[in-house]
Amino acid sequence: MLSRVANTLYWMVRYVERADNLARLIDVNQQLLLDYERLDTDRLRGFWQPIILSTGDEEAFSKLYNETGSDEVIRFLTDDPRNPNSITSCIALARENARTVRDQLSDELWEELNALYLFSRSDEASRLINHDPPRYYENVRRSAMTFLGIAASTTSRNEAWEFMDLGRHLERADKTTRFLDVSSYLPTANDGMESLSEETLHWTAILRSCGAMGAFRASQREISAQSVVDFLIFSKDFPRSVRYCIEKVDISLHLISGTPRGAFSNEAERESGRLLADLNFGSTEDVFKAGLHEYLDALQERFNHIGGEIFETYVLMPERVQLTPVAKAPSLSAAAWWQWEQQQQQQ
């Protein structure tokens, strides 16, 4: 597979996943605020500012807006074309990536993504954002889930699929940590979080953002900071937990390179294996001992490192390979073939 194609498929799915997660985050936060009718403007700001801080876009937001109210945050994260990480921007970038590799996608997959793009730019979308936001975010979420379902149903399980699955799970792991990190920026007890029931509402909202409420209830746990953090970081079964996503990342990386799991042939595999081991043997006590925000921030840095190593290994590498005759190589995947060529040149 060409490195350009692999990189395009990887980012196409990452952008769709990012748009889906942003829609979840905004919609659930809006619903949560219905339980805080007594909040004044300052306290409302205290519930929207954490959304910006958790996404890491505070610098870009501060350059465009003077206030951190609900209207400003919703506009910035939903349909502001000046924000490259807004929902509409992510959908447009996903569609542009898909357009450049149109021949690699099924007709159904392209049509679903194109329909989502056209909806995001339509008058109907503008009307829903202004008058019925939950309906707008529901449409985005359902289209994103339909897109991923069609991809799973119509894509051969080859390198193209593995790069798509790699992008989906790495992005999903990152956004789960950012949902959890919202709690680090919420108002203190003196600023609006006035009771245990209100704290429970907040952790319930995080579970809903991840679509985890039903699975969490099935585990028969009480809603608390410790139980929610444990479920969304360390669960082996829930498909949006950090541990589950990183295991999928590790599996995809090894299937792409052809290297057996437990070994590594590049830095991306090495780092994903180390992170997975830390999650396998980690605990909620470790998280709160280190500090929830600090722990989540460290996870996000490791996700970024894995993403950077994926780019170094599979996108930049072909540009460094010299087109010189080499001995016949064993049967390997395209990615492993590149690595084999490099090894031969160094001998």
C-alpha angles and dihedrals in degrees: 000000000000113000091231091056093046092051092047094051090046093054095040090063094039091057093049090049090048093052090049093051094047090052089052093048097049096042095050092046090053091051091048092056090060085075091056102060091145094062117115125213095277093050092046088054087054089061098046101042092065089061091059093043093050093052091052093235098114094115094051091044094051091054092055105035136039096198131053098212129137094263093051096046094045092049092047095050098036115041111348105130090202090066110076089198098053118117094253092046092051092049091049092049091048091051092048091052090049091050092058092054097035092138091059094057132074117248091244092054094050092046093052094050092044090050090052090050093050091048092051090055096043132106088241091061091051091049093050093048090054101039110016110022096167089059091051094050091045090055091051093048094047093047091049092050090046090051092052091045092052090047090053091048101044106032122091114236095251135113092294090059093045092054090049092048090046092056093045096053097041091052092044093052090050094050093048089058090049092052089053092045091062086080090063091065102040120119116273123243090275093052102053110302092103106158146025090251090058090051088051089052089055095052089045088055091053091052090050091049088059094042086242103125097099095044091046092051090049088059088059095229129148115244110255138131092262097048095046093047091048092050098046096043107032107026112126094200110037109093095219098049116112093237093051092048095048091050088054089048090052092048093050093048092053093045090052095051097034091231116142115249111259090045130067137212100185140024094260091060091043093052095043090051092050092048092048090051091051090051093045092055099031128101141200089253089061090052097053093039090058092040122262096248093045092048093049091045090053090050091052091051090052091049089052090049092052090048091051092050091049088056092047093049104041106022107034096034099075090057089059095049113100116220096236127140113266135181118273109283127218119257104288140152117266091258093049089046090059091051092047090053091053091051091051092051091052093054 
